[in-house]
């Protein structure tokens, strides 16, 4: 059921790094993105796939992981993503395709969950550093988002938002990750 898939499609930040994701699986996820809606049907988004330890290290070193957990600097070795998909916009086909980025990222994340993976959509990226590390021409492409993917190593639990209205995610002493959610009646006006 779609609701089950959406509920399982959480942000994961710790993975079984040794469990690789094949290039074929990454291409399948991009194929889902290819089929997703695109504003003005521009189809301006392009994708850079990374699934080798060498390229993964280059990507990892450009990412910031959890704004609500400032003391946490990201996953430790052994818990890092085993693959990345960098979402780029081909500037000759369009620019500022942020709606497309969101639709595409979520479509690929749902596909990843269906395949037994999890991930994190990252916008906090040192873009110029990443472009240099991967040889991406930033005069031709904007680096919009990075999808970090892997087999999840953590438990993410949805909980009702507390009465104080705080929506910040948090972890307990066992590293269970909690995500407060508003109630349905609170978001329908």
MARVOZA-641697 format. One line per 5 residues: number of its first residue (from 0); their letters; for each residue x, y, z of N, C-alpha, C. Coordinates in steps of 0.001 Angstrom, whole numbers. Atoms other than C-alpha are relative to their C-alpha. Layout:
# residues N
NUM = a = X,Y,Z,X,Y,Z,X,Y,Z ~ ...
***
This chain:
# residues 189
0 = xxxxx = 830,-1185,0,0,0,0,878,1254,0 ~ -799,-1209,116,1254,3485,-804,262,645,1360 ~ -194,-640,-1303,707,4808,2732,1086,-715,799 ~ -1064,744,-697,2911,2029,4141,1371,368,-552 ~ -1260,-368,635,5634,2878,1637,428,1406,426
5 = xxxxx = -300,-1370,-412,5433,6597,2487,418,28,1473 ~ -340,46,-1423,5517,5809,6221,1403,-570,212 ~ -1346,588,-106,8654,3670,5758,1072,908,-594 ~ -943,-873,690,10276,6387,3641,390,1144,926 ~ -471,-963,-981,11967,8211,6509,1396,464,-386
10 = xxxxx = -1390,-418,166,15261,10053,6670,863,-874,900 ~ -963,831,-730,17966,7601,7674,1372,619,-161 ~ -1330,-604,29,21446,8803,8568,1098,-978,412 ~ -982,1031,-352,23170,5572,9646,-349,-1254,-787 ~ 199,1102,934,23653,2597,7336,985,-1141,268
15 = xxxxx = -961,1099,61,25287,-797,6976,863,274,-1227 ~ -828,-489,1108,28070,657,4854,517,-1121,-894 ~ -563,1119,768,29385,-2747,3779,-1006,-618,-972 ~ 1023,516,912,26076,-3572,2050,-123,946,-1184 ~ -76,-878,1165,26619,-2143,-1400,-1339,103,-723
20 = xxxxx = 1144,-198,893,24029,-806,-3803,568,-40,-1414 ~ -527,181,1351,24554,-1878,-7381,-294,1208,-884 ~ 241,-1031,998,24831,515,-10281,-1358,-226,-665 ~ 1305,317,594,21793,-1283,-11721,-1147,533,862 ~ 1044,-534,-883,19695,-400,-8648,-43,1525,-59
25 = xxxxx = -26,-1468,102,20846,3231,-8854,-621,459,-1311 ~ 592,-341,1301,19938,3324,-12542,-1522,-194,31 ~ 1449,196,-148,16491,1899,-11676,-649,1191,694 ~ 549,-1157,-718,15966,4787,-9245,-38,1234,-906 ~ -13,-1117,939,16989,7331,-11884,-1080,-191,-1062
30 = xxxxx = 1053,250,977,14599,5653,-14296,-1362,412,554 ~ 1234,-496,-624,11780,6349,-11818,-63,1524,-106 ~ -53,-1460,91,12901,9978,-11751,-298,473,-1419 ~ 217,-341,1414,12884,10053,-15542,-1484,16,-337 ~ 1437,123,268,9203,9083,-15491,-853,980,810
35 = xxxxx = 739,-918,-872,8207,11617,-12810,-334,1295,-742 ~ 347,-1279,614,6528,14923,-13681,1170,975,28 ~ -1035,-1019,101,8755,17823,-14733,-673,1305,-422 ~ 639,-1270,336,7760,21497,-14795,320,385,-1441 ~ -70,-331,1425,7107,22590,-18397,575,-1163,-815
40 = xxxxx = -578,1207,600,8234,19031,-19241,1431,238,-489 ~ -1364,-367,408,11754,20478,-19407,974,-1169,123 ~ -878,1152,-238,13352,17266,-18087,1448,462,107 ~ -1314,-628,-126,16317,19420,-17079,916,-676,1015 ~ -827,615,-1031,17521,17242,-14218,859,-1112,-578
45 = xxxxx = -964,1048,347,20564,15030,-14650,511,-594,1302 ~ -355,739,-1209,22117,12583,-12211,1423,-529,-83 ~ -1337,581,-111,25596,11572,-11084,-96,-1100,1039 ~ 107,1167,-869,25769,8094,-9552,1363,-317,597 ~ -1239,364,-691,28394,7142,-6970,-275,-1223,872
50 = xxxxx = 156,1174,-866,28755,3703,-5396,1322,-706,286 ~ -1299,579,-353,32491,3086,-5027,497,660,1281 ~ -525,-616,-1231,34301,3661,-1720,762,1305,-256 ~ -779,-1201,301,36567,6238,-3376,-906,1199,-287 ~ 914,-1108,300,33776,8354,-4829,-890,324,1189
55 = xxxxx = 846,-242,-1175,31593,7897,-1747,718,877,1024 ~ -767,-807,-953,34375,9337,426,43,1461,-451 ~ -19,-1372,525,34592,12388,-1850,-1326,701,275 ~ 1322,-597,-227,30846,12988,-1550,-214,245,1490 ~ 241,-95,-1438,30673,12319,2197,665,1239,594
60 = xxxxx = -761,-1117,-562,33306,14977,2910,-551,1370,-362 ~ 597,-1290,380,31066,17693,1423,-1382,210,622 ~ 1380,-11,-503,27881,16996,3402,-88,406,1466 ~ 364,-255,-1396,26322,18330,6617,-1254,-814,271 ~ 951,1094,-175,24080,15755,8215,-1268,259,780
65 = xxxxx = 1208,-75,-839,21616,16818,10910,-17,1314,769 ~ 51,-1316,-616,20864,20440,11732,-574,-5,1411 ~ 617,51,-1329,18721,19507,14756,865,-758,1006 ~ -920,737,-887,21588,17396,16179,1406,595,-184 ~ -1258,-685,307,24467,19912,16135,1248,-688,548
70 = xxxxx = -1162,702,-575,26720,17738,18311,392,-1235,-809 ~ -245,1205,805,26476,14874,15798,563,411,-1347 ~ -695,-423,1216,28901,15221,12911,-267,-901,-1198 ~ 321,901,1101,27361,12533,10734,391,-1427,320 ~ -271,1411,-269,27673,8789,10439,1498,-303,58
75 = xxxxx = -1385,433,-152,30904,7156,11551,356,-988,-1100 ~ -428,1026,955,32975,4896,9327,-683,-1309,350 ~ 755,1236,-199,31087,1647,8857,-1501,230,14 ~ 1423,-351,-31,27753,3498,9096,-344,1039,-1067 ~ 212,-1009,1038,28115,5753,6073,-766,-592,-1175
80 = xxxxx = 749,492,1162,26012,5524,2903,891,-839,-921 ~ -741,829,961,27019,2910,353,-189,503,-1428 ~ 185,-584,1335,25831,5027,-2585,-593,1399,138 ~ 568,-1343,73,24845,8530,-3589,-539,224,-1407 ~ 468,-539,1268,22778,10089,-6333,14,1515,148
85 = xxxxx = -47,-1458,-13,23627,13713,-7014,-982,490,-1060 ~ 990,-567,911,20726,15613,-8564,533,1340,-496 ~ -536,-1186,661,21932,18230,-11035,-1071,589,-911 ~ 859,-611,1010,20123,20705,-13236,875,422,-1164 ~ -696,-390,1228,21341,21045,-16809,-451,1420,-330
90 = xxxxx = 355,-1414,136,21426,24839,-17085,-361,391,-1429 ~ 404,-300,1375,21012,24692,-20857,-1469,-354,-230 ~ 1399,419,137,17559,23136,-20307,-931,723,970 ~ 806,-704,-983,16389,25261,-17394,833,298,1221 ~ -662,-239,-1271,17304,26535,-13961,-1057,228,1058
95 = xxxxx = 905,-157,-1133,15783,26833,-10521,-1172,-980,-75 ~ 1016,1054,113,13900,23559,-10961,-232,-663,1357 ~ 92,532,-1352,13367,23189,-7221,-1215,-889,204 ~ 1154,893,-93,9905,21685,-7623,363,-1361,-585 ~ -432,1248,621,11368,19100,-9969,941,-772,927
100 = xxxxx = -936,653,-926,14161,18412,-7457,-759,-758,1082 ~ 743,634,-1088,11659,17663,-4696,-796,-1204,-467 ~ 788,1117,546,9380,15503,-6824,919,-1171,-329 ~ -946,1021,425,12346,13613,-8218,643,-693,1192 ~ -655,582,-1177,14102,13126,-4866,-958,-940,732
105 = xxxxx = 956,850,-721,10964,11772,-3189,-353,-1242,-810 ~ 299,1156,847,10184,9518,-6142,1117,-1035,118 ~ -1118,936,-119,13661,7998,-5969,95,-591,1401 ~ -46,522,-1374,13499,7677,-2174,-1068,-1072,199 ~ 1039,1035,-95,10207,5784,-2422,455,-1274,-711
110 = xxxxx = -537,1156,712,11831,3502,-5002,1075,-702,801 ~ -1056,585,-832,14796,2992,-2679,-606,-823,1137 ~ 663,724,-1093,12503,1993,194,-614,-1295,-516 ~ 594,1199,591,10690,-444,-2071,1061,-1075,-242 ~ -1095,939,222,14086,-2049,-2809,677,-438,1310
115 = xxxxx = -590,378,-1285,14881,-2346,928,1083,942,487 ~ -990,-986,-408,17126,727,1167,-689,1145,730 ~ 479,-1230,-594,16754,3995,2988,963,1092,-383 ~ -904,-1064,377,18310,7364,2631,-303,1313,654 ~ 109,-1349,-521,18653,11007,3364,138,960,-1178
120 = xxxxx = -74,-1035,1027,17932,13927,1041,752,1183,616 ~ -848,-1044,-568,20677,16477,1651,75,1216,-914 ~ -158,-1259,719,20620,20116,593,1166,798,575 ~ -1128,-676,-634,23378,21208,2986,1287,-649,-510 ~ -1101,595,756,26235,20498,587,1002,1095,-351
125 = xxxxx = -1043,-911,485,29554,22205,-128,102,-233,-1508 ~ 200,281,1426,28641,22416,-3802,1264,160,-846 ~ -1203,-196,815,31835,23841,-5257,1037,-1085,289 ~ -940,1063,-380,33966,21343,-3340,-417,-1335,-619 ~ 499,1247,577,31757,18465,-4491,190,-8,-1520
130 = xxxxx = -172,-86,1452,31832,19651,-8097,1463,-242,-383 ~ -1430,222,284,35645,19802,-8038,379,-1462,217 ~ -369,1384,-345,35916,16372,-6382,-485,-992,-1047 ~ 574,935,970,33700,14708,-8999,169,459,-1452 ~ -220,-479,1360,34741,16767,-12014,-1265,464,-698
135 = xxxxx = 1258,-502,566,31330,18375,-12529,174,1465,-373 ~ -124,-1356,520,31273,21545,-14621,-1165,844,525 ~ 1078,-799,-594,29315,24093,-12541,-447,1145,-905 ~ 535,-965,957,29011,26414,-15517,-1088,-655,-851 ~ 999,742,771,26898,23707,-17135,-1113,-601,867
140 = xxxxx = 958,666,-892,25180,22087,-14131,-26,685,1361 ~ 100,-383,-1409,23860,23288,-10794,-111,-1293,801 ~ 127,1135,-914,24276,20824,-7937,-1142,333,948 ~ 1198,-367,-751,20832,20791,-6346,-151,-783,1309 ~ 193,852,-1172,20518,17852,-3942,907,-1222,-91
145 = xxxxx = -715,1269,-57,22388,14754,-2824,-880,-994,746 ~ 687,1094,-684,20609,11511,-1993,1065,-957,519 ~ -896,959,-633,22602,9410,456,-812,-1271,217 ~ 780,1242,2,21516,5768,198,762,-1150,636 ~ -590,1203,-565,22126,2500,1986,-1049,-838,689
150 = xxxxx = 867,863,-801,20660,-284,4056,-64,622,1398 ~ 90,-707,-1281,19328,1496,7188,491,-833,1179 ~ -532,630,-1208,21089,709,10459,-660,594,1244 ~ 629,-640,-1149,18856,2806,12662,-1511,-133,-72 ~ 1457,24,-80,15287,2808,13812,-493,1441,34
155 = xxxxx = 624,-1318,22,13192,5869,12965,-1465,-192,358 ~ 1354,149,-519,9923,6294,14840,-749,1326,-146 ~ 864,-1174,76,7135,8739,14013,-770,108,1310 ~ 721,-235,-1253,5599,10296,17138,-862,1245,-169 ~ 814,-1223,66,2834,12845,17658,805,1200,498
160 = xxxxx = -647,-1227,-442,4053,16416,17977,-467,316,1414 ~ 345,-347,-1382,4138,17525,21620,-802,1294,29 ~ 858,-1178,-147,1836,20234,22901,751,1311,-164 ~ -772,-1239,134,4677,22771,22839,257,377,-1461 ~ -145,-297,1417,4660,22584,19020,1388,-269,-572
165 = xxxxx = -1364,263,455,8296,21480,18781,6,-1149,-1009 ~ -55,1028,1042,8881,19573,15543,1425,-529,-211 ~ -1391,457,166,12636,19006,15995,98,-1500,283 ~ -252,1424,-224,13681,15403,15601,1063,-157,1082 ~ -927,232,-1113,15714,13846,18390,299,-1490,101
170 = xxxxx = -385,1386,-252,17402,10651,19543,7,-270,1486 ~ -83,386,-1404,17178,8742,22770,1372,-615,279 ~ -1299,560,-409,20025,7091,24676,384,-1252,-785 ~ -263,1185,820,19707,4000,22426,156,347,-1485 ~ -148,-507,1360,20064,6146,19281,-1222,-259,-887
175 = xxxxx = 1244,61,769,16443,5568,18242,-321,1439,-395 ~ 234,-1332,568,15573,8529,16031,-1516,256,-34 ~ 1425,-328,-88,12184,10176,16742,-307,1223,-858 ~ 420,-1082,886,10355,12392,14255,-1424,413,380 ~ 1343,-471,-333,7428,14440,15620,-780,377,-1262
180 = xxxxx = 881,-316,1124,4495,14756,13216,-1270,662,525 ~ 1275,-643,-330,1477,17057,13343,-1133,-994,-284 ~ 1185,823,232,-1940,15403,13503,-694,461,-1284 ~ 688,-310,1248,-4025,15269,10328,-943,1193,159 ~ 954,-1093,-193,-6712,17574,11741,683,1342,231
185 = xxxx = -724,-1248,-226,-4038,20139,12605,520,630,-1283 ~ -556,-558,1241,-2950,20569,8985,-1057,257,-1078 ~ 1085,-272,942,-6327,20715,7250,-718,1255,478 ~ 656,-1255,-420,-7791,24230,7254,-1242,244,-845
***
